[in-house]
C-alpha cells in the first residue's frame, strides 16, 4: 500500500519534471529564434 503511494508520487514528480523540461526547451528555442531574428534585423538595418 505504502509502496504504491510512493510510486504514484514519483510518477507525478517525473511527469512534472518532464513537462517542465519540455517547456524550458520550447521557451529556449523561441528565445533563441527571437534573438536570431533581432540580430538579422539589426544586420539589415
DRENVEX-651530 format. One line per field, with one value per atom (N, C-alpha, C): residue number from 0; residue in one letter; atom name; x, y, z. Coordinates in pm, 1 decimal. Layout:
BEGIN
n: c(NUM,...)
res: c(a,...)
atom: c(CA,...)
east: c(X,...)
north: c(Y,...)
up: c(Z,...)
END
This chain:
BEGIN
n: c(0,0,0,1,1,1,2,2,2,3,3,3,4,4,4,5,5,5,6,6,6,7,7,7,8,8,8,9,9,9,10,10,10,11,11,11,12,12,12,13,13,13,14,14,14,15,15,15,16,16,16,17,17,17,18,18,18,19,19,19,20,20,20,21,21,21,22,22,22,23,23,23,24,24,24,25,25,25,26,26,26,27,27,27,28,28,28,29,29,29,30,30,30,31,31,31,32,32,32,33,33,33,34,34,34,35,35,35,36,36,36,37,37,37,38,38,38,39,39,39,40,40,40,41,41,41,42,42,42,43,43,43,44,44,44)
res: c(x,x,x,x,x,x,x,x,x,x,x,x,x,x,x,x,x,x,x,x,x,x,x,x,x,x,x,x,x,x,x,x,x,x,x,x,x,x,x,x,x,x,x,x,x,x,x,x,x,x,x,x,x,x,x,x,x,x,x,x,x,x,x,x,x,x,x,x,x,x,x,x,x,x,x,x,x,x,x,x,x,x,x,x,x,x,x,x,x,x,x,x,x,x,x,x,x,x,x,x,x,x,x,x,x,x,x,x,x,x,x,x,x,x,x,x,x,x,x,x,x,x,x,x,x,x,x,x,x,x,x,x,x,x,x)
atom: c(N,CA,C,N,CA,C,N,CA,C,N,CA,C,N,CA,C,N,CA,C,N,CA,C,N,CA,C,N,CA,C,N,CA,C,N,CA,C,N,CA,C,N,CA,C,N,CA,C,N,CA,C,N,CA,C,N,CA,C,N,CA,C,N,CA,C,N,CA,C,N,CA,C,N,CA,C,N,CA,C,N,CA,C,N,CA,C,N,CA,C,N,CA,C,N,CA,C,N,CA,C,N,CA,C,N,CA,C,N,CA,C,N,CA,C,N,CA,C,N,CA,C,N,CA,C,N,CA,C,N,CA,C,N,CA,C,N,CA,C,N,CA,C,N,CA,C,N,CA,C,N,CA,C,N,CA,C)
east: c(84.1,0.0,87.4,180.6,270.7,356.4,407.0,490.1,415.2,289.4,207.9,195.1,175.9,163.9,293.6,406.3,537.8,559.6,527.5,543.9,457.2,333.7,242.6,301.4,355.0,415.5,534.3,617.0,733.2,688.7,580.2,528.2,484.9,416.2,372.0,492.2,595.9,717.3,783.2,793.5,855.9,780.8,648.3,566.3,582.4,583.5,600.5,735.3,840.5,975.2,981.7,918.4,917.7,850.9,733.8,662.2,744.9,810.3,893.5,1008.5,1071.1,1181.7,1136.2,1022.4,969.0,942.2,881.9,851.6,979.5,1080.9,1209.0,1274.4,1275.9,1337.0,1261.6,1128.3,1046.1,1072.3,1074.6,1098.1,1234.9,1336.5,1471.9,1474.8,1407.7,1403.1,1340.6,1228.5,1160.0,1249.4,1312.8,1400.2,1517.7,1580.5,1695.2,1653.9,1537.4,1487.9,1463.2,1407.0,1378.1,1508.1,1608.8,1739.3,1799.5,1790.4,1845.1,1777.6,1644.3,1568.8,1607.9,1623.8,1663.1,1799.7,1893.4,2028.2,2019.8,1937.6,1921.6,1864.5,1765.5,1704.8,1806.8,1886.2,1988.8,2092.7,2126.6,2226.1,2172.8,2045.2,1981.9,1975.4,1937.5,1927.3,2068.3)
north: c(-120.4,0.0,125.2,130.3,245.2,254.7,139.6,138.1,194.0,155.8,203.0,355.0,409.8,555.4,624.2,568.5,625.9,625.8,513.2,501.8,605.6,623.7,721.7,862.3,896.0,1027.7,1047.6,944.6,952.7,976.1,908.6,927.0,1071.4,1128.2,1268.4,1359.7,1335.5,1417.7,1405.9,1283.1,1260.7,1332.6,1323.9,1388.5,1539.9,1592.5,1736.8,1781.2,1705.1,1738.0,1733.6,1631.9,1616.1,1736.1,1775.2,1890.3,2017.0,2032.2,2149.8,2154.6,2038.3,2030.9,2065.9,2012.4,2041.2,2190.8,2249.1,2392.3,2473.7,2434.9,2506.1,2499.6,2381.0,2362.5,2447.0,2443.5,2521.2,2670.8,2716.7,2858.5,2901.4,2818.9,2848.9,2857.0,2764.5,2763.2,2890.4,2931.4,3053.5,3174.1,3177.7,3289.8,3300.1,3186.2,3184.4,3230.4,3187.4,3226.4,3377.5,3428.6,3571.9,3651.7,3606.1,3673.3,3669.8,3554.7,3537.6,3635.0,3645.7,3737.2,3881.4,3915.0,4050.6,4084.8,3991.2,4012.2,4031.6,3950.5,3961.1,4097.8,4142.9,4274.1,4385.3,4372.9,4473.7,4476.5,4357.5,4347.8,4415.5,4392.3,4453.1,4604.5,4649.3,4793.0,4850.8)
up: c(0.0,0.0,0.0,94.8,105.4,-20.4,-67.4,-188.1,-308.4,-322.7,-434.9,-429.8,-309.4,-293.8,-332.0,-287.6,-318.6,-470.0,-534.0,-679.4,-750.1,-700.8,-759.9,-748.0,-631.1,-609.9,-703.3,-717.7,-806.5,-950.4,-990.5,-1126.2,-1147.1,-1047.4,-1055.7,-1071.1,-989.9,-994.5,-1131.7,-1183.3,-1314.2,-1424.9,-1422.6,-1525.5,-1516.4,-1393.1,-1372.5,-1426.2,-1393.5,-1441.7,-1593.3,-1651.1,-1796.5,-1862.9,-1811.4,-1866.8,-1851.8,-1736.1,-1711.0,-1810.8,-1835.0,-1930.6,-2071.2,-2111.8,-2245.5,-2258.6,-2153.8,-2154.5,-2164.1,-2086.0,-2087.7,-2224.7,-2285.4,-2417.4,-2520.4,-2514.5,-2607.8,-2590.7,-2464.1,-2434.7,-2484.6,-2460.4,-2507.7,-2659.6,-2725.1,-2871.2,-2925.6,-2866.4,-2909.6,-2884.4,-2767.2,-2730.5,-2826.9,-2855.7,-2947.1,-3086.5,-3132.0,-3263.6,-3264.8,-3155.7,-3143.4,-3149.1,-3075.0,-3073.8,-3213.5,-3278.5,-3413.4,-3510.3,-3501.5,-3587.9,-3558.7,-3431.5,-3392.8,-3450.6,-3441.9,-3497.0,-3648.2,-3713.8,-3858.9,-3895.5,-3819.9,-3845.4,-3824.6,-3717.4,-3689.4,-3801.5,-3851.7,-3959.3,-4085.5,-4116.1,-4233.8,-4216.4,-4096.3,-4066.8,-4061.4)
END
